Amino acid sequence: METGSTTAGKIKDWPSRERPRERFLALGPAALRTSELLAILASSGSGGRSALEVAEALYERFGRSLRRLGTAPGSQLMAVPGIGRARAVAIQAALELGRRAAEEVLQENDRVTTPRDVYRRFELRLRDLRQEEFHVLLLNTQNAVIGEVMITRGILDASVVHPREVFAPALAEAAAAVILVHNHPSGDPTPSPADQEITRQLVEAGRVLGIPVRDHVVIGNGRYVSFLDLGLLSSNEG
């Protein structure tokens, strides 16, 4: 919603109906533009610019994308004049809270019965990361999630994703099965040869331990790939 006012000068000198904080209180958050919400977090301007001007510059720097802004390192936020360490932390914290709130809604039903259930559980968390993360979901006999463990962060290969790290928590929690999950920062979830080798080793280890690997879901940008759907878990006897 545009207010039609200039963004220059101190916000406290603007008419109350045009100040982001007052508009928030009077109309609710949905009535504010994204830059106005960011201006509330930015709190104050710098160098003669208003908080709204600082927020507009910040939003523009990241292509007017909250997803890009939310995954950027704090140093990039602080490169915008008027955004110091405290403001950068506040903005990152607010965006992380929003992501977690959305994720809570998605996880109200904690059973995992399809690859899409896995994708919806991890999509918001993994889709915009700039490096790979490898997670394991621990399931009981009813396919309810009883635990979740991040195994590693960084480039994945069979030497860093060791069966011991995957199945130790599964044994500790008496899990009946596990599901493997990781992301591709490129956005393309097509399994790589390394992904397939890791999965082969973990499926075999699970077979020996009696804790089957139910699936390996690779998260991309707006899509996913399931090893189960592709028929790549054929050696799994669980």
N, C-alpha and C positions, 0 to 999 in steps of 0.2 A: 504494500500500500504506500503510495507516494504522498508525502506531506506537502510538497511544493515549496518548501523553505530552503534557504541557503544552508550549507553545512559549515560555513565559516564561523569563526568566533567561538567563544566559550558557550557550551551548551546551557550553562546556568543562566545565561543572558537571553536565551531564546524564550518565546512564548511557551507557557507550560504545556499547551496542547501539542507542541512539536518536539518536546524533549523525549527521547527514547524511554527513559525510566518512568516518566509520568504516563506516557502512552501505554506502556506495559501494564501499569497498575490500573489504568482506566479501562483498557480494551482487552487485555490479556495478551499472552505471547504470540498467539496466532495472527494477530493484527499487525505485527511488526515485520519489516523486511529483515532479511538475514543480516545485512550490514548494521541495522539498528540493534539487533540482539548482540552482535559482536561489539558494538560500541558500548553497551552496558558492561560487558566484560573488560573492555579496554579501559573503562573508568574515566580516564582523563586524556586530554590531547597533549600535543608537544609542538614546540616551535611555532606557536601561533595557529596551529591547526586544531580543530575540534576533535573530540573522541570519535565522532562519526566519520570525519575525514580519515583519521587513522584506520578505523575499521574498514572503510571502503578500500583504502590502499592495501590493507592486508588481504581482504577478500579477492581483490583483483590480482594480487601477486600469485595466488594459487588457482587462477583460472576460474574464479567464482565457484569453486567446488569445495564443499565441506569435507568430502572424503579425502581430497588431497591435503587440505589444511589439517585434518585430524591425524594424518599419518606422517606429517612433516616433522623433522627434528626441531627442537626449540630454537636452535641457532638460526634456522631459516625464518622463524617467526620474528626473532629479535633483530633480523636484518631490516625490518620495516621500521622506519623512524617513529618513535612513540610507543613501541612495544618493548618493554624491558623484560627481565627474567620473571618477575612476579606476574605480569600480565600474560606472558607466554604460557606459564604454568597454569594460570586460571583458565585460559582458553582451551588448552589441551585437556585439562581435567573435565571441563564442561562437555566437550565433545565425547570424551570417554564415558562419562555418565550417560549421555544420550545413547551411545552404542550399547552399553550394558542394560539400559532400560528396555531397549528393543529386543535384546537377546533374552531377557527374562520372560517376556510375553511368548517368545517362540518356544521356551523350554517349560511352559506350564505342564505339558504332557511329557514326562521324562522317559517315555518308552521310545525305543528306536526300532522300527520295523522295516523301513525301506531306506535306500541310499539317500533319497530326498530328505528324510528326517535328519540324517547326518549333515547334509549340506545346509539345511536351514539352521541347524544348531551352530555351525561354524562359519557360515557365510560372512556375517558382519565382522567377525573377529579376524578372519584370515585373508579376505579378498584383496585388501589394499596394502598388505605388508610388503616390504621391499626385500625381504629374505624369507627363506622357507622355514616353516615350523612343522615339526612332526609330533602329532598327538596320538594318544591311545584312549579309546573309550572302553571302560570295563563294564560288562553286562552280567546280570544275573540270569537265571533260567527263564525268566519272563521277558527277557530283552529290555529290562529297565536299566538305566544307567546308574551304577553304584559308585563310579569313580571316573576321573578324567585326569590324565597325566601328560604333561608336555615332556617329550623325550629329548629333543634337541632343537636348536635353532641354527640356521646356516645352511650351507650347501649339503645336500644329503647324498650319502653313499653308504654302501654296506658296512664300511669300517666304523662309521659313527653311530649307526642305528643297530645296536647290538641286541640280540635276543634277550640277554640278561636284563637290560634296562627296560625292555618292553614287558617281560613276563614276571619280573620280581614283584611289581605292584599288583599284578593280576593274581599271583599266588597269595600275596599278603591279604588281599581283599576277598579271596575265595571266589574269584570271578568265574563264571561258566563259559565266557567267550569274550573276545575282544574285537574291536573294529579299529583299523588304522586310518588316520586322517592326516593329510598334509596339503599345503598350498603350493601353487606355482605363481611366483610374482609376475611372470610374463603375462598372466591372464589366460593362457592356454592350458587346460587341464589334461591334455594328452599325456599318458604315462611315458616316462623316459625309460631307456634300458636300465638305468640305476634304480628307478622305482620298481621295475619288474623284478630285479635281482633281490632288492630288499624284501619285497613281498614274498618271493619264493622262499627265502631263508626263514622268514618269520612264520610262514604257513607251516613249514616243516618242523620248526621248533615247537609251535603250538600243537601239532599232531603228536609229537613225542610226549609233551607235557599233559595232553588231554584238555587243552584250552584252545579250541579252534578259533582261527581268524575268520570272522564272519564276512568281512569286506575290507577293502582299502579304498577310501574315497579321496579323490584329488580335487581340491577346490580351485577354481579359476575365477575369472571376472564374469559373474552372472551365469556361470554354468559349472558343471562338475562331471567327473567321470568315475564310474564305479567298476572296480575290478570284478565284482560279482556279476554285474550286468554284461561285462565283456567276456565272461567265461575264463578269467585268468586265475581262478582259485580252484582249478580242477583237482589239484593234489590234496585239497583239504578234505579230510575224511570226517570232520565234525559236522 
